[in-house]
Amino acid sequence: MKKKHIKILLLGAGGREHAIAHKLAQSKQLQQLFIAPGNAGTAQLGINLPIKVTDFKTIKQTVLENKIDMVIVGPEDPLVNGIHDFFLTDTQLKHIAVIGPQKHAATLEGSKEFAKKFMYKHNIPTAKYKSFTKDNVSQGHAFLETLNAPYVLKADGLAAGKGVLILNDLQEAKNQLNEMLTNNKFGAASNKVVIEEFLDGIELSCFVLTDGKNYKILPYAKDYKRIGEGDKGLNTGGMGAVSPVPFADAIFLKKVEERIVKPTIKGFQKDNIPYKGFVFIGLIKVNNEPLVIEYNVRMGDPETEVVMPRIKSDLITLFKAVAEEKLDQFNLEIDKRTATTVMLVSGGYPEAYEKGKEITGINEVTESIMFHAGTKMVQDRIVTNGGRVLAITSYGKNFTEALAKSYQNITKIKFDKMNYRTDIGFDLKV
């Protein structure tokens, strides 16, 4: 990609996309940025386009009309639906760089069973598992009886981050397996269910950017999924995040790279899985050993809101290196400061909530970066447009200092029934 100034189309509408857009906008190489569909935050950095991320036909029109040079795919849906393949097989589009893996590779997130088989094949440490359909529910019940509580049930397909159940009661686990397989609890996503042994440890997220051969490990992060204080209550898309992770020391991270990252990238090559983009590796630390919980084929949210601010290097140069398979020649610079983020959510989330609530106090925020997630502009007002609304990110010499800034700024922001966790980082030591 020889052009010095490039036009970029970023797909997505959440906090992750605003964080990526925020970083892209810092590059002198950016000529123009389009975000589809975007939110009220991305609108301040580029041009929002009212296009669905899976509407490939309209995306093609947009790319050609605006002479786009690079497409960056934020969410998983277009990847699992094959947007990269769509570009590669179209004579008008195949020269355009797409940051995001092809459909076959995206199955790592699109199918829990596919991911598990990949891990087993390449000796990547993970929990024991078996897969079941409605045709062998009774065998699923029998497998549950061989495990100790709690019991982990995962819908095989995409369920918007809500397809995992962790249950303490054996009978309840059997009942929920029936609900998933025979009553379509998660729709088509739970036509197949993966049952796993429960791993008792502390979780963290590893983010890798690969061109298919070479890789760079981005800053590690830890996110907080539950709606309630002390990690209680329903799972959400994420209520906050911290980077770096205090309990992941150099010895542990070396184990992650040698036992998990390297075999993953080599596995892509051995299995002929073309991969240009982000690999999210959900890890759990058990007795000081890393195991893989899951793969995602894009950046996590809200971890992106703490990972992107810690990347000092030019993001466009980094993505060009991915497109050209020259990632080994790229020097990735990381900010040594800690970054933390706290998510402000709509009242009722992750269950039913109302949209369209006016947000005030945004302009009063200082010393924090505010990433919009579920927001939109209505005339000259910014209103809520989702369950997770805003992510308040701050730097500090450690996570307690950074969080103090985020919480201080949160007091300035208001919208009806605003909710957030006051204990992000509660399980960490400085």
C-alpha positions in Angstrom: 0.0 0.0 0.0 2.1 2.9 -1.4 -0.4 5.7 -0.8 0.7 8.2 1.9 -2.7 9.5 2.7 -5.5 6.9 2.8 -9.3 6.7 3.2 -10.6 4.2 5.7 -14.0 2.6 6.3 -14.4 1.4 9.9 -17.4 -1.0 10.5 -19.2 -1.0 13.8 -21.1 1.2 16.2 -19.7 0.7 19.7 -17.1 1.8 22.2 -14.6 -0.5 20.5 -15.1 1.3 17.2 -14.9 4.8 18.8 -11.6 3.8 20.5 -10.2 2.6 17.1 -11.4 5.7 15.4 -9.9 7.9 18.1 -6.5 6.2 17.5 -6.8 6.3 13.7 -7.6 10.1 13.8 -4.2 10.7 15.5 -2.4 9.5 12.3 -1.0 12.0 9.8 -1.7 9.3 7.1 -5.4 9.5 7.5 -7.1 11.4 4.7 -10.7 10.6 5.5 -12.5 8.3 7.9 -15.9 6.8 7.4 -17.7 4.8 10.1 -20.7 2.6 9.5 -23.0 3.0 11.3 -20.9 4.7 14.0 -22.3 6.7 17.0 -22.3 10.2 18.4 -18.6 9.9 19.4 -17.3 8.6 16.0 -19.3 11.5 14.3 -16.8 13.9 15.8 -13.8 12.0 14.1 -15.2 11.2 10.7 -18.4 10.7 8.7 -21.0 8.3 10.0 -22.9 6.3 7.4 -26.2 4.6 8.2 -25.2 1.2 6.9 -25.6 -2.2 8.6 -22.3 -4.0 9.1 -23.7 -7.1 7.3 -25.1 -5.2 4.3 -22.2 -6.1 2.0 -23.8 -4.8 -1.2 -24.2 -1.2 0.2 -20.7 -1.5 1.8 -19.3 -2.2 -1.7 -21.1 0.8 -3.2 -19.7 3.0 -0.4 -16.2 1.7 -0.8 -16.2 2.4 -4.6 -18.0 5.8 -4.4 -15.6 7.1 -1.7 -12.4 5.4 -3.1 -11.8 3.6 0.2 -8.3 2.1 0.6 -8.7 0.1 3.8 -11.7 -1.5 5.6 -11.3 -2.2 9.3 -13.9 -4.6 10.7 -14.9 -4.0 14.3 -17.6 -6.6 15.3 -17.7 -10.3 14.7 -21.0 -10.6 12.6 -19.6 -9.4 9.3 -16.4 -11.5 9.7 -18.4 -14.7 10.5 -20.6 -13.8 7.5 -17.5 -13.6 5.2 -16.9 -9.9 4.5 -13.2 -10.5 3.9 -14.0 -13.3 1.4 -16.6 -11.0 -0.3 -13.8 -8.4 -1.0 -11.3 -11.0 -2.1 -13.7 -12.6 -4.7 -14.9 -9.3 -6.2 -12.7 -7.9 -9.0 -13.5 -4.3 -8.0 -12.7 -4.8 -4.3 -9.9 -7.4 -4.1 -7.1 -4.8 -4.1 -8.6 -3.1 -0.9 -7.0 -4.0 2.4 -9.4 -5.7 4.9 -8.3 -5.9 8.5 -10.2 -8.9 9.8 -9.9 -12.6 9.1 -11.7 -14.6 6.4 -14.8 -16.6 7.0 -13.1 -19.9 7.7 -10.9 -18.3 10.3 -13.8 -16.4 11.8 -15.3 -19.8 12.7 -13.0 -19.7 15.7 -15.6 -17.3 17.2 -18.6 -18.5 15.2 -18.4 -22.0 16.6 -17.2 -22.9 20.1 -16.8 -26.5 19.0 -14.5 -25.5 16.0 -12.4 -23.5 18.5 -12.1 -26.4 20.9 -11.1 -28.9 18.2 -8.5 -26.4 17.0 -7.0 -26.1 20.6 -7.0 -29.9 21.1 -5.3 -30.4 17.7 -2.5 -27.9 18.4 -2.0 -28.8 22.1 -3.2 -25.5 23.3 -4.2 -25.8 27.0 -7.9 -25.5 27.6 -10.7 -27.1 29.7 -12.1 -30.6 29.0 -15.3 -30.5 26.8 -17.9 -32.4 24.8 -20.5 -31.1 22.3 -24.2 -32.1 22.2 -27.3 -31.6 20.0 -31.0 -32.3 20.6 -30.4 -35.8 19.3 -28.1 -36.8 22.2 -29.4 -34.7 25.1 -29.4 -37.7 27.4 -25.7 -38.2 26.7 -25.2 -34.5 27.7 -27.0 -35.2 31.0 -24.6 -38.2 31.5 -21.5 -36.1 30.8 -22.7 -33.4 33.3 -22.8 -36.1 35.9 -19.1 -36.8 35.4 -18.2 -33.2 36.1 -18.0 -31.3 39.4 -20.1 -28.1 40.0 -20.3 -25.5 38.7 -21.3 -26.6 35.2 -20.5 -24.5 32.1 -22.9 -24.6 29.1 -22.0 -22.7 26.0 -24.2 -22.1 22.9 -22.0 -23.2 20.0 -22.9 -20.2 17.8 -22.9 -16.4 18.2 -25.3 -15.2 20.9 -24.2 -11.6 21.4 -22.0 -12.5 24.4 -24.9 -14.0 26.3 -24.8 -17.7 25.3 -22.8 -19.0 28.3 -24.4 -20.3 31.4 -22.5 -21.2 34.6 -24.7 -23.2 37.0 -24.1 -24.6 40.4 -26.9 -27.2 40.5 -26.8 -30.4 38.5 -30.5 -30.6 37.9 -30.6 -26.9 36.8 -27.8 -27.6 34.4 -29.7 -30.5 32.9 -32.9 -28.4 32.7 -31.0 -25.5 31.0 -29.3 -28.0 28.5 -32.9 -29.0 27.6 -33.9 -25.4 27.2 -31.0 -24.6 24.9 -31.2 -27.7 22.7 -34.9 -28.4 22.5 -36.5 -25.1 23.2 -34.0 -22.8 21.3 -33.2 -20.7 24.4 -30.5 -18.9 22.3 -32.2 -19.5 18.9 -30.1 -21.2 16.3 -26.9 -20.4 18.3 -27.8 -23.2 20.7 -28.7 -25.9 18.2 -25.4 -27.3 19.5 -24.1 -26.9 23.0 -20.6 -27.3 24.3 -20.3 -28.5 27.9 -17.0 -27.7 29.6 -15.3 -28.4 32.9 -15.3 -25.3 35.1 -11.9 -23.7 35.6 -11.3 -21.9 38.9 -9.0 -19.0 38.4 -8.8 -15.3 37.4 -9.4 -14.2 33.8 -7.6 -11.9 31.5 -7.6 -11.0 27.8 -4.7 -11.4 25.4 -4.9 -9.5 22.1 -2.7 -10.5 19.2 -2.5 -8.8 15.8 -1.4 -11.1 13.0 -0.7 -11.0 9.3 -1.1 -14.7 9.1 2.6 -15.5 9.6 4.0 -12.8 12.0 2.3 -11.4 15.1 2.5 -8.6 17.7 1.0 -9.0 21.2 -0.9 -5.9 22.1 -1.4 -4.8 25.8 -3.1 -7.4 28.0 -6.3 -6.4 29.7 -8.8 -7.6 32.2 -12.5 -6.8 31.8 -15.5 -7.1 34.2 -18.5 -8.9 32.7 -21.1 -9.0 35.5 -23.6 -6.2 36.0 -23.3 -6.2 39.8 -20.6 -5.2 42.4 -18.2 -8.0 43.3 -18.9 -9.7 39.9 -22.4 -10.7 40.8 -25.5 -10.8 38.7 -26.1 -11.2 35.0 -23.4 -11.3 32.3 -23.1 -8.1 30.2 -20.9 -7.1 27.3 -18.5 -5.7 29.9 -18.7 -3.1 32.6 -15.1 -1.9 32.8 -11.5 -2.9 32.0 -7.9 -2.5 33.3 -4.6 -2.6 31.3 -1.9 -3.9 32.1 -3.0 -6.7 34.3 -1.2 -6.6 37.7 -1.2 -10.4 38.4 0.3 -11.3 34.9 4.0 -11.1 35.5 6.8 -11.6 32.9 7.1 -15.3 33.7 3.3 -15.9 33.2 3.2 -13.8 30.0 6.1 -15.8 28.6 4.1 -19.0 29.2 1.2 -17.4 27.3 3.3 -16.6 24.3 5.1 -19.9 24.1 2.2 -22.3 24.9 -0.7 -20.3 23.4 0.1 -17.5 21.1 2.9 -19.2 19.0 0.9 -22.5 18.6 -2.2 -20.5 17.6 -0.4 -18.6 14.8 1.4 -21.8 13.7 -1.9 -23.6 13.9 -3.4 -21.1 11.4 -0.6 -21.9 9.0 -0.7 -25.7 9.4 -4.5 -25.8 9.0 -4.4 -23.3 6.1 -6.5 -20.8 7.9 -5.9 -17.3 6.3 -5.8 -14.7 9.0 -5.2 -11.0 8.8 -6.5 -9.2 11.9 -7.0 -9.4 15.6 -7.1 -12.6 17.7 -8.7 -12.2 21.1 -7.6 -15.0 23.4 -9.7 -15.2 26.5 -7.4 -16.6 29.2 -7.7 -17.9 32.7 -4.8 -18.2 35.2 -5.2 -21.4 37.2 -2.4 -22.3 39.7 -0.1 -19.8 37.8 -0.7 -21.6 34.5 -2.5 -20.1 31.5 -5.4 -21.9 29.8 -7.6 -20.7 26.9 -11.3 -20.1 27.6 -12.2 -18.9 24.1 -11.1 -17.2 20.9 -12.7 -14.1 19.4 -11.7 -12.9 16.0 -11.8 -9.2 16.8 -10.9 -6.8 19.6 -12.9 -7.2 22.8 -15.1 -4.4 24.2 -14.6 -2.7 26.7 -10.9 -3.9 26.6 -10.3 -1.9 23.3 -11.0 1.2 25.3 -7.9 0.5 27.5 -5.7 -1.2 24.9 -5.9 1.4 22.1 -4.9 4.3 24.4 -1.8 2.4 25.4 -0.6 1.9 21.8 1.9 4.7 21.0 2.7 3.6 17.5 0.9 4.9 14.4 -2.2 2.6 13.9 -2.4 3.1 10.2 1.3 2.0 9.8 0.5 -1.0 11.9 -2.5 -2.0 9.8 -0.5 -1.5 6.6 2.1 -3.9 7.9 -0.7 -6.5 8.5 -2.1 -6.0 4.9 1.4 -6.3 3.4 2.4 -9.3 5.7 5.4 -7.2 7.0 4.4 -7.2 10.7 7.8 -8.6 11.7 9.3 -5.3 10.5 7.0 -3.2 12.7 8.2 -1.8 16.0 5.2 -1.7 18.4 5.6 1.0 21.1 3.4 0.7 24.2 2.6 3.4 26.8 3.9 2.2 30.2 1.1 3.9 32.0 -2.0 2.0 33.2 -5.3 2.7 31.5 -8.7 1.9 33.0 -12.2 2.3 31.8 -15.6 2.3 33.5 -18.8 1.7 31.5 -21.9 3.8 32.1 -25.0 1.7 31.2 -28.7 2.2 30.8 -31.0 1.4 33.7 -32.3 -2.2 33.4 -29.4 -3.4 31.2 -28.5 -6.2 30.4 -32.3 -6.9 30.4 -34.9 -4.5 29.1 -33.9 -0.8 29.1 -35.1 2.5 27.5 -33.3 4.5 24.8 -33.4 8.1 23.9 -32.4 9.6 27.3 -30.5 12.9 27.0 -26.9 12.8 28.3 -25.5 15.9 30.0 -22.1 16.9 31.4 -20.1 15.4 28.6 -18.2 18.7 27.9 -17.2 18.9 31.6 -15.1 15.8 31.5 -11.3 16.5 31.9 -8.3 14.2 32.2 -10.3 11.3 30.9 -11.1 10.1 27.3 -14.8 9.4 26.7 -15.6 6.7 24.3 -19.2 6.5 23.1 -20.8 3.1 22.8 -24.6 3.3 22.7 -25.2 7.0 21.8 -26.6 9.0 18.9 -27.2 12.6 17.9 -30.8 13.9 17.9 -30.6 17.4 16.5 -28.0 19.0 18.7 -28.4 16.6 21.7 -26.6 13.4 22.5 -29.0 10.7 23.7 -28.6 7.0 24.8 -29.0 4.5 22.1 -28.0 1.2 23.7 -27.4 -0.8 26.9 -23.8 0.3 27.3 -23.7 4.0 26.7 -20.3 5.6 27.5 -16.8 4.3 28.5 -14.8 6.7 30.7 -11.1 5.9 30.2 -8.2 7.4 32.2 -4.4 7.0 32.6 -2.5 6.6 35.8 0.7 5.3 37.3 -1.4 2.3 38.5 -5.0 1.2 38.2 -6.2 2.8 41.4 -5.0 6.2 40.3 -6.5 5.8 36.8 -9.8 4.6 38.2 -10.0 7.5 40.6 -9.9 9.9 37.6 -12.6 8.0 35.8 -14.9 7.9 38.8 -14.3 11.6 39.5 -15.4 12.4 35.9 -18.4 10.1 36.1 -19.9 12.4 38.7 -20.2 15.1 36.0 -22.2 13.0 33.6 -25.9 12.4 33.9 -28.7 10.6 32.1 -31.9 9.1 33.4 -31.4 5.8 35.3 -27.6 5.8 34.6 -25.9 2.8 36.2 -22.3 1.7 36.6 -20.1 -0.4 38.8 -18.1 1.4 41.5 -15.7 -1.5 42.1 -13.8 -2.1 38.8 -10.4 -3.6 39.8 -11.8 -4.8 43.2 -10.0 -8.2 42.8 -6.6 -6.7 41.9 -3.6 -5.7 44.1 -1.6 -2.6 43.2 
